[in-house]
Amino acid sequence: MGVKQLLEIGLKKRKGEIKESWNDLAKGTPFRDGEAFRLWVKNQVNPKRRTEQPQHKETVEIHSDGSQSSHRLIYMTFEESKDPEYLLKAHGYDVEAWELISARSNIWNAYSKQDGIQTLYSSRITVKPRNTFTFERLLEKIKDIPPVEITKRNTEYEGRMLEIPLFDQHFGVSDYEYYRETQTRILTKLVSRKWKEVLLIIGQDLFHNDDFRGRTANGTQIQQVDMPQAWADALRFYDPIITESIRSAERVKVIYSIGNHDESMSWAFVQLLKAKYPQAEFDDALIERKCHVFGDNFIGITHGDKARKNLHNIFPVEFPLEWSRAKNREIHTGHYHVEDGKDVFGMMVRTLATRNKTDKWHRDNGFVGAHKRFMLFEYSTEALESIHYV
């Protein structure tokens, strides 16, 4: 309904030609109530007495606890007034940096000579800063970490390699104290030989969340865990293992393997290890499938959440040279939290076990009862010699 039609109805009401109340007439119009409609008609009839509505005072308050309150007029729909992200953006706040605490919106009918009557919302919100963690800031901090120099224990080495693929640790669900026994068993195995190589696979859902808001790498909302504590637990777990690996082996290689839970968080964790332990080699490339060769052994590595059914076809295509030279071929995956293996024409495709606790998702879906253990693989230059459960 246009301004001209509203004025005609108002004038008829003033003359007594319409019996409906001002409140009834105001329904479905931009006016908040009948009195506002009546006053507007009065101002139209007496233009000399018409005045602009006072300007709405916009305010921002900064509180001692770091929160802020903002009050301003906003063009929005009723549905938008219930959308936290819309309100944050409308008040000029970054949705990644600020969190909505409370909001209140009142209809405000504003009049001006230029625009006539406009329906706005007088919006009041209170916000607090989110954790301002960013990976860019984290990587800047990592650059300042001083590297450590570790003295080698041996000068001669046996022709053996130990692979340490601790898949699906999910730090945050499980903690350091829970994994302490595993750490002790791995350290005991490391000091048992003069290793030619030690291969560590890190990633593969090392952490349960990929941010501080309880989300996975693809943004799925899951059980939220204490990520700073999870990070501290993971570092406390891996520091002695990498240190002892460098002491005990001629060569130490760390391969970052992408998981579906923690792609960014575990990659950043590997950057920390890379800065701290320059005596180890690091493969931190962001690719789904990788391989390592030791003598006649080919070891394919992937999390197992993508292209799982075709891994026995994909690895020979992606790594033809390494594949063709090997006599013993292994593909190691995780993801399902249960041990399994299939020999496909002499190629062993394994799903590795995990010692991680049963988290809420697995418990809710009935994925319970699997053996709680990790698997270490010991190779000679000719073959896989043994599997150790830790």
C-alpha positions as CSV (number, residue, x, y, z in Angstrom):
1,M,0.0,0.0,0.0
2,G,1.5,3.3,-1.1
3,V,1.8,6.6,0.9
4,K,-1.1,8.2,-1.1
5,Q,-3.5,5.3,-0.3
6,L,-2.5,5.4,3.4
7,L,-3.2,9.2,3.5
8,E,-6.6,8.8,1.9
9,I,-7.6,6.1,4.5
10,G,-6.3,8.3,7.3
11,L,-8.3,11.4,6.1
12,K,-11.5,9.4,5.8
13,K,-11.0,8.2,9.4
14,R,-10.5,11.8,10.6
15,K,-13.8,12.8,8.9
16,G,-15.6,9.8,10.5
17,E,-16.2,8.1,7.2
18,I,-14.5,4.9,8.4
19,K,-15.6,3.2,11.6
20,E,-12.6,0.9,12.2
21,S,-10.2,2.0,15.0
22,W,-6.8,3.5,14.2
23,N,-5.2,0.3,15.6
24,D,-7.2,-1.8,13.1
25,L,-6.2,0.5,10.2
26,A,-2.5,0.3,11.2
27,K,-2.4,-3.5,10.9
28,G,-0.5,-4.5,7.8
29,T,1.0,-1.1,7.4
30,P,4.5,0.1,8.3
31,F,3.1,1.8,11.4
32,R,3.8,0.1,14.8
33,D,0.4,1.0,16.2
34,G,-2.7,3.2,15.6
35,E,-1.4,6.2,17.4
36,A,1.7,6.4,15.1
37,F,-0.7,6.2,12.1
38,R,-2.9,9.0,13.5
39,L,0.1,11.3,14.1
40,W,1.5,10.7,10.7
41,V,-1.9,11.7,9.1
42,K,-2.0,14.7,11.3
43,N,1.5,15.8,10.1
44,Q,0.5,15.3,6.5
45,V,-2.5,17.6,6.9
46,N,-0.5,20.2,8.7
47,P,2.8,20.3,6.7
48,K,4.2,23.3,8.6
49,R,4.1,21.3,11.8
50,R,5.6,18.2,10.3
51,T,9.0,17.3,11.7
52,E,11.6,14.7,11.0
53,Q,11.7,11.9,13.5
54,P,14.8,12.3,15.7
55,Q,17.9,10.5,14.5
56,H,18.4,7.1,16.1
57,K,21.5,7.1,18.2
58,E,23.8,4.3,17.4
59,T,26.1,3.2,20.2
60,V,28.9,0.7,20.8
61,E,30.0,-0.2,24.4
62,I,33.2,-2.1,25.3
63,H,33.0,-3.9,28.6
64,S,35.7,-4.8,31.0
65,D,35.4,-8.5,30.3
66,G,36.2,-8.0,26.6
67,S,32.6,-8.3,25.5
68,Q,30.9,-5.5,23.5
69,S,27.3,-4.2,23.0
70,S,26.1,-2.6,19.8
71,H,22.8,-0.7,19.2
72,R,21.9,0.4,15.7
73,L,19.0,0.6,13.2
74,I,19.1,-2.3,10.7
75,Y,17.1,-3.1,7.5
76,M,16.1,-6.8,8.0
77,T,13.3,-9.3,7.9
78,F,11.7,-10.9,10.9
79,E,13.5,-14.2,10.1
80,E,16.9,-12.4,9.7
81,S,16.4,-10.9,13.2
82,K,16.7,-14.5,14.5
83,D,19.8,-15.4,12.6
84,P,23.0,-14.9,14.8
85,E,25.4,-14.7,11.8
86,Y,23.2,-12.1,10.1
87,L,23.1,-10.0,13.2
88,L,26.8,-10.2,13.7
89,K,27.5,-9.1,10.1
90,A,24.8,-6.3,10.2
91,H,26.5,-4.8,13.3
92,G,29.9,-5.1,11.6
93,Y,31.4,-8.0,13.5
94,D,33.4,-10.8,11.9
95,V,31.5,-14.1,12.5
96,E,34.8,-16.0,12.9
97,A,36.2,-13.6,15.5
98,W,33.0,-12.8,17.5
99,E,30.2,-14.9,19.2
100,L,26.7,-13.6,19.8
101,I,25.7,-13.7,23.5
102,S,22.3,-12.0,23.4
103,A,20.1,-10.0,21.0
104,R,17.0,-7.9,21.1
105,S,15.2,-6.3,18.1
106,N,12.3,-3.8,18.1
107,I,10.4,-2.4,15.1
108,W,11.2,1.2,14.4
109,N,9.1,3.2,12.0
110,A,11.3,6.0,10.7
111,Y,10.0,9.0,8.7
112,S,12.0,11.3,6.4
113,K,11.1,13.8,3.7
114,Q,13.2,11.9,1.2
115,D,12.1,8.3,1.9
116,G,8.8,8.7,3.7
117,I,8.0,6.0,6.2
118,Q,10.5,3.1,6.5
119,T,10.3,0.0,8.8
120,L,13.6,-0.7,10.5
121,Y,14.7,-2.8,13.4
122,S,16.2,-1.2,16.5
123,S,18.7,-4.0,17.1
124,R,20.8,-4.4,20.3
125,I,23.3,-7.2,20.5
126,T,26.0,-8.2,23.0
127,V,29.0,-10.2,21.7
128,K,32.2,-11.7,23.0
129,P,35.4,-12.5,21.1
130,R,36.0,-16.1,20.0
131,N,39.3,-17.8,20.5
132,T,41.3,-15.8,17.9
133,F,43.5,-18.8,16.9
134,T,44.6,-18.9,13.3
135,F,47.0,-21.2,11.6
136,E,48.9,-18.3,10.3
137,R,49.6,-17.1,13.8
138,L,50.5,-20.6,14.9
139,L,53.0,-21.1,12.1
140,E,54.6,-17.8,13.0
141,K,55.0,-19.0,16.5
142,I,56.4,-22.4,15.3
143,K,59.2,-20.5,13.4
144,D,60.5,-19.3,16.7
145,I,60.9,-22.8,18.2
146,P,64.6,-23.6,18.7
147,P,65.7,-26.9,17.0
148,V,67.2,-29.6,19.2
149,E,70.4,-31.5,18.5
150,I,70.2,-35.2,19.4
151,T,73.4,-37.3,19.8
152,K,73.3,-40.6,17.9
153,R,73.7,-43.7,20.1
154,N,75.1,-46.0,17.4
155,T,77.7,-45.9,14.6
156,E,76.8,-49.2,13.0
157,Y,73.2,-50.2,12.1
158,E,71.3,-53.4,11.3
159,G,69.4,-53.8,8.1
160,R,66.0,-53.4,9.7
161,M,63.3,-50.7,9.5
162,L,60.6,-50.1,12.1
163,E,57.4,-48.5,10.9
164,I,55.3,-46.7,13.6
165,P,51.9,-46.0,12.1
166,L,49.7,-44.9,15.0
167,F,46.4,-44.3,13.1
168,D,43.3,-42.8,14.6
169,Q,44.7,-41.6,17.9
170,H,42.0,-38.9,18.3
171,F,43.8,-36.9,20.9
172,G,41.0,-35.0,22.8
173,V,39.0,-38.2,23.2
174,S,42.1,-40.0,24.4
175,D,44.8,-38.3,26.4
176,Y,48.5,-38.8,27.2
177,E,47.9,-40.8,30.4
178,Y,45.7,-43.2,28.4
179,Y,48.5,-43.6,25.8
180,R,51.4,-43.7,28.3
181,E,51.7,-47.5,28.2
182,T,51.8,-47.4,24.4
183,Q,54.6,-44.9,24.5
184,T,56.6,-47.0,26.9
185,R,56.2,-50.1,24.6
186,I,57.3,-48.2,21.5
187,L,60.4,-46.8,23.3
188,T,61.3,-50.3,24.5
189,K,61.1,-51.5,20.9
190,L,63.2,-48.6,19.6
191,V,66.1,-49.4,22.0
192,S,66.0,-53.1,21.1
193,R,67.9,-52.7,17.8
194,K,70.3,-50.5,15.9
195,W,67.7,-49.6,13.3
196,K,68.6,-48.7,9.7
197,E,65.4,-46.6,9.4
198,V,62.5,-45.6,11.5
199,L,59.3,-44.5,9.7
200,L,56.7,-42.5,11.6
201,I,53.3,-41.9,10.1
202,I,51.7,-38.8,11.8
203,G,48.2,-37.4,11.0
204,Q,45.5,-39.9,10.2
205,D,43.1,-38.4,12.7
206,L,45.8,-37.6,15.3
207,F,43.3,-35.1,16.7
208,H,39.5,-35.5,17.1
209,N,38.7,-31.9,15.9
210,D,40.2,-29.7,13.3
211,D,39.4,-26.4,15.1
212,F,38.3,-25.0,18.4
213,R,34.6,-25.2,17.6
214,G,34.2,-29.0,17.5
215,R,34.3,-29.4,13.7
216,T,36.1,-31.9,11.4
217,A,38.1,-30.9,8.4
218,N,35.0,-30.8,6.2
219,G,33.1,-28.7,8.7
220,T,31.0,-31.5,10.3
221,Q,30.0,-30.7,13.8
222,I,31.0,-33.5,16.2
223,Q,31.9,-34.0,19.9
224,Q,33.9,-30.9,20.9
225,V,37.1,-31.6,22.8
226,D,39.7,-29.5,24.5
227,M,42.1,-28.8,21.6
228,P,44.9,-27.0,23.5
229,Q,45.1,-29.9,25.9
230,A,44.9,-32.4,23.0
231,W,47.8,-30.6,21.4
232,A,49.9,-30.7,24.6
233,D,49.1,-34.4,25.1
234,A,50.2,-35.2,21.5
235,L,53.4,-33.3,21.9
236,R,54.2,-35.0,25.2
237,F,53.5,-38.4,23.5
238,Y,55.6,-37.9,20.4
239,D,58.6,-35.9,21.7
240,P,60.3,-38.9,23.4
241,I,59.5,-41.2,20.5
242,I,61.1,-39.0,17.9
243,T,64.0,-38.2,20.1
244,E,64.7,-42.0,20.7
245,S,64.2,-42.7,17.0
246,I,66.9,-40.2,16.1
247,R,69.2,-41.7,18.7
248,S,68.6,-45.3,17.7
249,A,68.3,-45.1,13.9
250,E,70.6,-44.0,11.0
251,R,67.6,-42.5,9.2
252,V,64.3,-41.1,10.6
253,K,61.5,-40.1,8.3
254,V,58.1,-38.6,9.3
255,I,55.3,-38.8,6.8
256,Y,52.2,-36.6,7.3
257,S,49.1,-38.4,6.3
258,I,45.8,-36.6,5.8
259,G,42.9,-37.7,8.0
260,N,39.2,-36.7,7.6
261,H,39.0,-35.3,11.2
262,D,42.1,-33.1,11.4
263,E,43.6,-32.2,8.1
264,S,44.8,-28.7,9.1
265,M,45.4,-29.3,12.8
266,S,47.7,-32.4,12.4
267,W,49.5,-30.7,9.5
268,A,50.3,-27.8,11.8
269,F,51.5,-30.2,14.4
270,V,53.9,-31.8,11.9
271,Q,55.2,-28.3,11.2
272,L,56.1,-28.0,14.9
273,L,58.0,-31.3,14.8
274,K,59.7,-30.3,11.6
275,A,61.0,-27.1,13.2
276,K,62.1,-28.9,16.4
277,Y,63.8,-31.9,14.9
278,P,65.9,-31.0,11.8
279,Q,67.8,-34.3,12.0
280,A,64.6,-36.1,10.8
281,E,63.3,-36.1,7.2
282,F,59.7,-34.8,6.8
283,D,57.2,-35.4,4.0
284,D,54.4,-32.8,4.8
285,A,52.8,-32.7,1.3
286,L,49.0,-32.3,1.3
287,I,48.2,-35.3,-0.8
288,E,45.9,-38.2,0.0
289,R,48.2,-41.1,-0.9
290,K,51.9,-41.6,-0.3
291,C,54.5,-44.4,-0.3
292,H,57.8,-45.3,1.3
293,V,60.2,-47.9,0.0
294,F,62.7,-49.9,2.1
295,G,64.7,-52.4,0.2
296,D,62.2,-54.7,-1.6
297,N,59.3,-53.4,0.5
298,F,56.7,-51.0,-0.8
299,I,54.5,-49.3,1.9
300,G,51.4,-47.4,0.7
301,I,49.9,-45.0,3.1
302,T,46.4,-43.4,3.1
303,H,43.7,-42.8,5.6
304,G,41.1,-44.9,3.9
305,D,38.1,-42.6,3.8
306,K,38.5,-42.0,0.0
307,A,38.6,-44.4,-2.9
308,R,39.0,-47.3,-0.4
309,K,37.7,-50.1,-2.7
310,N,40.2,-49.3,-5.5
311,L,43.4,-48.8,-3.5
312,H,45.0,-51.9,-5.0
313,N,44.5,-50.3,-8.5
314,I,45.3,-46.7,-7.6
315,F,48.7,-47.2,-5.9
316,P,50.4,-49.0,-8.9
317,V,49.2,-46.2,-11.2
318,E,50.3,-43.3,-8.9
319,F,53.7,-44.9,-7.9
320,P,54.6,-47.2,-10.9
321,L,58.4,-47.1,-10.4
322,E,58.4,-47.8,-6.7
323,W,55.7,-50.4,-7.2
324,S,57.4,-52.3,-10.0
325,R,60.7,-52.6,-8.1
326,A,59.2,-54.0,-4.9
327,K,58.7,-57.7,-4.0
328,N,56.7,-57.2,-0.8
329,R,53.8,-54.7,-1.1
330,E,51.8,-53.3,1.8
331,I,49.0,-50.7,1.8
332,H,48.2,-49.3,5.3
333,T,44.9,-47.5,6.0
334,G,42.9,-46.6,9.1
335,H,39.6,-44.8,9.5
336,Y,37.4,-47.7,10.6
337,H,39.0,-48.3,14.0
338,V,39.1,-52.0,13.5
339,E,41.8,-54.4,12.2
340,D,41.3,-56.1,8.9
341,G,43.5,-57.3,6.0
342,K,43.0,-58.6,2.5
343,D,45.6,-60.1,0.2
344,V,44.9,-59.0,-3.3
345,F,47.2,-60.8,-5.7
346,G,50.1,-60.5,-3.4
347,M,49.3,-57.0,-2.3
348,M,48.4,-56.8,1.4
349,V,45.8,-54.1,2.0
350,R,45.5,-53.6,5.7
351,T,43.2,-51.6,7.9
352,L,45.2,-50.9,11.1
353,A,43.8,-51.3,14.6
354,T,43.7,-48.3,17.0
355,R,43.9,-48.1,20.8
356,N,41.8,-45.0,20.8
357,K,38.8,-44.9,23.2
358,T,35.4,-45.5,21.8
359,D,34.1,-42.0,21.0
360,K,30.5,-40.9,21.0
361,W,29.9,-41.4,17.3
362,H,31.3,-45.0,17.3
363,R,29.4,-45.8,20.5
364,D,26.1,-44.3,19.2
365,N,26.4,-46.3,15.9
366,G,27.3,-49.6,17.7
367,F,30.9,-49.7,16.4
368,V,32.1,-51.2,19.7
369,G,34.2,-54.2,20.8
370,A,37.2,-54.0,18.5
371,H,40.7,-54.8,20.0
372,K,42.3,-51.7,21.5
373,R,45.9,-51.7,20.1
374,F,48.3,-50.2,17.6
375,M,50.5,-52.1,15.2
376,L,54.2,-51.7,14.5
377,F,55.8,-53.2,11.5
378,E,59.4,-54.5,11.4
379,Y,61.0,-55.1,8.0
380,S,64.2,-56.6,6.7
381,T,65.4,-55.3,3.3
382,E,63.7,-58.4,1.8
383,A,60.3,-58.7,3.6
384,L,58.0,-57.9,6.4
385,E,59.4,-59.8,9.3
386,S,57.0,-59.2,12.2
387,I,54.1,-57.2,13.5
388,H,54.2,-55.9,17.1
389,Y,51.1,-54.9,19.0
390,V,51.5,-52.0,21.4
